[in-house]
Amino acid sequence: MPKPPTDTLRQVAAFGRAAVAGGSVAAPLPDDVEVSFEFFPPSSDGAEANLWNSIQRLAPLNPKYVSVTYGAGGSTRERTHATVKRLLGETNLLPAAHLTCVDATTQEIDTVAQDYWDMGVRHIVALRGDPQDSSGHYTPHAGGYSFACDLVAGLRQIGDFNISVGAYPEVHPEARSAKADMDNLKRKIDAGADQAITQYFFDTDVYLRFVDQARAAGIWVPIIPGIMPIHNFTKVANFSKRCGATIPRWLGDLFDGLENDPDTHKLVAASLVAEQCRTLHAFGDKQFHFYTLNQADLTYAICHMLGVRPKHPVGSDAGDRTNKKQAG
């Protein structure tokens, strides 16, 4: 459940993050960074092999948890469920299952949540979910949870889940205003969410201002920056237009001319995002959530530059159950 603000958080709300931040990007390698990774369920045998190769590559970094996305429709839900079940059964990782309000009654969603609880899942990422029709307009399902705050409240009746919700430094594309969006985040926290994970962003100042505004609004739970490694700049730029993440001009300039030079593209991407994370660390952020897109190499390299290193040799079996974490 939400915790009362610390003295540091009160200082942040009063004076802004820059006024209380210590250290710098050029500081010694961090030794206090925690990471988490997001994956999406595979849609084919080839995609499944790629997913598990990525999981095995990243597992030695000892993430705090790994989340698995969830879409509308039975087949997608079943793939999420199967992926979470395999993570629990074959790895030492703690899965966080995504759950949305889309296209399901409260009874159906409650059943899924209860199944997760019975399976041993203790962390849920509770989201409203994206519209399922071409109009792009979200309409609550009749008899379902209308919004994420309602879903959070419902989950609290099922079990003592650790609940994450979404936050939007650049405002949710469907929000009426920045204030309305912040009010919505506050409702999700007041309903019982434990922390918020942000949409990815590339302008660090935007994120820092957002956190200041959230603290000023009385939101004291951890706000975890969502980080997007740029595997393909063109695809990320196109997707960002739809989800409301700004692509600064300087970012496009960095990748200009690298469309047919994947090796240099990868080097630039790793350096860029590592610098973003080191800057955020200098301002006090110690946990980062990576949207991996089921690709491990960039995330692994960035984590290395954040001081997140394997506790045992790379290539060890991610399914070794001798150090199995407790799901409870």
N, C-alpha and C positions, 0 to 999 in steps of 0.2 A: 504494500500500500504506500501511497505518497508519504514522504518523510518531511519533517519541518525543515525550513531553510537553515543552512549553516551560516556562520559568521562571514565566510568568504562569499557565499552567494548573496548575502545582504549587501556586502561591499560592492559586488558587481552591479546589483540593482541600483544602488545609489550613485556610483561613480562611473560605471561602464567597465567592460572587460579590460580595456587597455590600461586603465588606471591601476589594476591590481595584478596584472600579468607579470610573471617573472621569466627570465631566461630569454633566449633568442634562437633563431633558426640555426645559427652557427654553434649552438651549445653542444656539449658532449652528447653522445648517442643516448637516447632515452632508455631507461630500464624499467619504466612503469606503464608501458603502453599495453592495452588490451584490445583485441580485435575480434570481430565476428564476420561471418561470411554468408552471403545470400546465394542460394542456388535455385534453379527452377526445375521441375520434374521433366524427365525426358519424354519425347514423343515418338521415339523410334529406338531400335536396338543400337544403332550407331551413336545416337545421342546419349543413350544410357551408358555406353562404354566411355564416352567422353566425360560425362558427369562424374563417374566413379574414378576415372583417372585424375580429374581435377580435385576431387575430395581427398584421394590418397596423397596427392602432391601437397595439399594445404594442411592436412590433419596434423603433421608434426609440429606446426606452429602453435598448437594448443589453443585454438580459438575459444572464446568464452561460450559461444554457441554457434550453430549454423542454422539459418532459417531456410525454409522451403516454401516457395510461392504457391498460390492457390487460385484457380480461376473458376468461373462458373461452368456448369455442365458436369455430368457424372464422370466422364472419362478423365477429365483433368483432375477432379477431386480424388479419384481412385489412384491416379499416378502420384499425387502428393502424398496420399496415405501410404502407398507402397514404399515411396522413397523414405518417409519418416520412419516407417517400421524397419526398413533395412538399416538405416542409420543407428537405430536403437539396438538392433540385433547383431550387427557386424562391426561396429566401430566403437571407439571410446569417446565419441562426440556427443554433445547434448543438442538435440534438435529443437528448434522453435518452429512450430507449424503456423503458417499463415491461415487466416480464416476471414471470410468476407460476408457481407450481408446480401450479396447479389443472388437473385434467382433461387431463393430457398425460404421455406417457412422457418419460424423460430424453432419449431420442433425438430426439423431436419438439421438445423445448425447445432442445436443443443445435443442432438444424438452424435454428431461428428465430434463435438467438444468432449462429450462423455467418453467416447471411444478413445480419444487421445489421452484423456486422464487415466483411463483403465490400462492403456498401453504403457504408461509411464512418462508421457510428455507433460512437462510442467511449465512450459513457456509457449504462449500464444502471441502472434502478431495480429492484432485485431484491426481490420481495415473495412471501410465502407465497400470498396471495390469499384471497378470501372463499369460504365454503362455497357450493356450487352447488345444494344441495337445501333444502327448506323446513325441515328440522330445525334448521338453523343450526349444526350440528356439522361441523367440518372433518375429513375423512378423507383421508389421503394417497392419491394415485392409485397403483394397482399398477404398479410399474415406473417410477414417476416420482420426482422429487425430493420428499422428504417435507416439508421445511421450508426457510425462506429461507436458513438457514446452509448447507444442502446445495446450494441453487441457487448461492449465492455461490462455494462451492468449485468447483462445476462450471464456472461462467463463467471462473474463473481458469485452467482447463485449455484454454479456447478462445482467449482473447486477453487482452491487457493492457487490459481495460476499466477505466474509472473507474466504480466501483460504489457506488451509494447504497442504503441500506436504511431501513426504517421504524423509528421510535422512538415511544414512547407515554408522554408525561408523566403521564397519569392512569391508566396501566396498560391493557394490551390487554384488551378485554372477556372474552376466553377464557383469560386467564392465571390460574394458581392463586393467585398472590400478586404483590405488587410485586417481591419478590426474584426470583421465578421469571421475571418479565418482564425484569428487568435482566440476569439470567443469560443469557436468550435473546439479548438485544441484544449481550452480550459474545461469545457464540458466533458471531454474524454478523460482528462486527468481527474476531475471531480467524480466521475463515474467509477474510478478505481484503477486507472492505468498506472503502471509503475515507472515507465519511462517512455520517451518519444524518440523515434528514429527519423531523421530528416530525409526529404528528397535530396538527391545529389545536387551539387552546386559547384560553380567554378570561381565565383567571386567571393573570396574569403570574407571581405568586409560585409557583404550581404548577410552571411551567416552570423557573424559576430553581432551585428545590429539586431538580428532576429532574436538571438539569445537574450540580449539586453532587454528587448521589448517583452519577451516572455517572462522574464524575472519581474519586470515592472508590473506585469499583469497578474502576478501572484502565482506563477507556475514555477514550482521549485523542484520538480522531479528531474532526473538526469535527461539532458537532451544530447543525443548521440549523433554526430555528423555522419550522413550517408556519403560514401565515397565511390565515385565511378571511375575506374581505370579505363582509359580511352583506347580500346582495341582497334577501333576504326572511327576516325574523326568524322567522316561524312555521315555514317550511320548515327553516331551519337548526336551530331548537330541536327539531323532530321528528327530524331526522336525527341530531342529537347524542345523543339518547337511545339510539339503536342502536349508535353507535360509541364511546360512553363518554366523550364530551366534556361536561363540566359547564357548564350555563348558570347563572351566578350571578344571584341575584335582582336585583341592581342593573342587570344587562344587560337583563332583561325590563322593568324600570321605564323605562329609556331609550327603549325602542321602544313602550311602552304608548300606545295611542291613535293610532298611525301606520299602522294597517292599510290605511286608505283615503287616505293622504297620502304617495304615493311620493316626492315631491320632498323633503319634510322627512326621510323615512326615509333617503334617499340621503345627505343632508347629515350626519345623525347617524352613519350607518355609516362614512362616510369619516373624520370627525373621530375617532371612537372607535378605529378600527383604526390610524390614523396615530399616535394617542397611545400605543397599545400598542407599536407598532414603535419610536417614539422612546424610550419607556421601556426597551425591550430594548437599544436602541443605547447608551443611557447605561450599561447594565450590561455592555457589551462585545460585543454581537452586531452583526455588520456584514453579514451575509447573510440574506436572507429569501426563503422559497419561498411563492409565492402560489397558492392553489387558486382559479383564476379562474372556474371553472364556465362557461368559454367566453364570459364577459362582461368587457369591457375597462374600462368607465368608472370603476368604483370603484377597481380596481387602479391605473389610470393616475393618479387623483387622489391616492391614498395614496403612490404612488411620488414624485409631485411634492413632497409634504410631507416626504419623506425625502431630498430633494435629488437624486433620480434624474430627470434631464431628458433630452430628446432631444438627440443630438449633431448632428442636422440637422433641418430644419423638419418639423413635424408634417404628415402627408399625403404625405411622400415615399414612393416605391415600396419596400415591404418586400422586394420580390423583386429589387432592384438587386444584381446579382452583382459589381459592380466592387470591393466591399469584402468579398467572400466570405471567411468565416473558414475556416481549414483544419480539416477534420474529423479529421485525424490528430494 
